[in-house]
């Protein structure tokens, strides 16, 4: 984060961070302490030593500042999309990722915590560690659009989405997703707007799987976890405070993704071009730098829920046929498939 971006963030938060007591740390210091804790993953004790303050004071500052970050940034950088916003995302997904009628990619991750007192096995997950689950959707530019944080790590991965507010709102048409179908580009085939996901989510008319476009949310999570290194270790705080740290990091992620573009900063240091997965002219995936040294974050397990309605499978088959047609295929697609066939025959 360069000085211009930091000053913009400070200006947004300053009035809410300032304290009247003459011995209180300044708003700038409080913000720096919180950013250091989340971005570096430093222990509170080392931050306390660096600033010559008590460890309990560090935790208090972090909790208060995270609350302010969520309160101030969420209305500006994490507002749920309106109907027209979803349509714009769908257009951009097609233009940038060659995937039609898609309003985003969804995924979920386990964020590791230390066992909370008196919690029993509530947070004990399939990897035999303790965690909180984050479900999220992103747009075509690696920005989060919908976030649902706080599910117990012990919950069945297949049922987490159905039981979450995100899943309930999507199934009950409460996310402002356009209800009417839309023609697939350059065709007379009508199809609903939908999210793309992996095998951890049940297929439906609003969720298509598995398609390569789901890697957009994988990269979005990757940027988040690699830039905010607090998530690469077990977080030693109460679950409600961990939720606040996760939500703060997500708001800061969107803030940095947007403001780096607004200021037209030369050399985006938060998410440079080589930081995310890219494709070459022949369709080969070049892995992004965020993958180096990343650990401690687990995916959701594949779901065993297979009660999708027949129309969802028909929709998926129709989409597959479209993506293999002259209207939906990409320029290198057939050659890429042929190369794979030739390798298999050798």
HELIX and SHEET records of a PDB file:
HELIX    1   1 UNK A    3  UNK A   17  1                                  15    
HELIX    2   2 UNK A   27  UNK A   40  1                                  14    
HELIX    3   3 UNK A   44  UNK A   51  1                                   8    
HELIX    4   4 UNK A   55  UNK A   77  1                                  23    
HELIX    5   5 UNK A   83  UNK A   97  1                                  15    
HELIX    6   6 UNK A  157  UNK A  163  1                                   7    
HELIX    7   7 UNK A  165  UNK A  171  1                                   7    
HELIX    8   8 UNK A  212  UNK A  214  5                                   3    
HELIX    9   9 UNK A  215  UNK A  227  1                                  13    
HELIX   10  10 UNK A  229  UNK A  232  5                                   4    
HELIX   11  11 UNK A  239  UNK A  262  1                                  24    
HELIX   12  12 UNK A  273  UNK A  275  5                                   3    
HELIX   13  13 UNK A  289  UNK A  291  5                                   3    
HELIX   14  14 UNK A  310  UNK A  323  1                                  14    
HELIX   15  15 UNK A  333  UNK A  345  1                                  13    
SHEET    1   A 5 UNK A 144  UNK A 152  0                                        
SHEET    2   A 5 UNK A 131  UNK A 138 -1                                        
SHEET    3   A 5 UNK A 102  UNK A 112 -1                                        
SHEET    4   A 5 UNK A 194  UNK A 196  1                                        
SHEET    5   A 5 UNK A 207  UNK A 208  1                                        
SHEET    1   B 4 UNK A 144  UNK A 152  0                                        
SHEET    2   B 4 UNK A 131  UNK A 138 -1                                        
SHEET    3   B 4 UNK A 102  UNK A 112 -1                                        
SHEET    4   B 4 UNK A 297  UNK A 299 -1                                        
SHEET    1   C 2 UNK A 182  UNK A 183  0                                        
SHEET    2   C 2 UNK A 190  UNK A 191 -1                                        
SHEET    1   D 2 UNK A 278  UNK A 279  0                                        
SHEET    2   D 2 UNK A 285  UNK A 286 -1                                        
END                                                                             
